[in-house]
């Protein structure tokens, strides 16, 4: 085992956050105890807070530090990390999803191709229990990260795309922003070959390739990428969802603004709308409003909400009221 390989192996063992005796580490690394101590000193010189406890039950352990040190992951850990991050991108809160996407941007570029394929296979073949949304088509995490980085860096990018009718094409675009609608991501970009703005479903994109050509961002039509995507979905003929929610827009925005367009009707209620969303996901979003809901469309969504209420059954308070009035 080379010195660099041994050094990384030692760091990987310590990152399990268990105590290792010097003899155990020497046996795992097939070196002398003196070499282990020397390597531990090198780790400390590099800023890793390695604790050493003497006596029975003592040993070496990597302590928690004030900053996250560089991580060393084996193949299984790397695949699990990417799969977990992608799951968070799709199902976490807005802040968590953005953080997970940034983390993927750091992990994927240094991941070997064989591990990227394993991570994609794991994500595509796994369905979460009790998911409120129907599973969308699998998104290539490498494409999602490439789009996010191109938006951040104002860099042109090319990719292969298949539209709703199954027609395949190659696109060259100036990407502006990723928009999350329900359980799908859309890329808002200026299409250079069509000389017009477009929104692309990320799960329909493949082989994203940055062009190393920077550009000055153009203003998005209407000044709002999310509004541009919503307008496109509204005009696509896809079934829409709407409801009247009895709360003000300021309260609703942090609760359901990620999924719904919110319009204040009066001082007591708002109209919320969205397009191209699975009804179970829409019902979950309305429930997250924590407010009274009426004028729900379409009728299938009303029926779904009614079924949820009937399945939950009456509350304890309702039962007590019924007993008092009987």
Secondary structure, DSSP 8 states (H G I E B T S, - for coil): --HHHHHHHHHHHHTT-S-B-HHHHHHHHTS-HHHHHHHHHHHHHTT--EEEE-STT-EEEE---SS-------HHHHHHHHHHHHHHHHHS-HHHHHHHHHHHHHHGGGS-HHHHHHHHHHHHT---TT-SS-------HHHHHHHHHHHHHTEEEEEEEE-TT--EEEEEEEEEEEEEETTEEEEEEEETTTTEEEEEEGGGEEEEEEEEEE------GGG-HHHHHHHHHHTTT--EEEEEESS-HHHHHHHHTTT-EEEE-SSS-EEEEEES--HHHHHHHHHTT-S-EEEEESHHHHHHHHHHHHHH---HHHHHHHHHH-
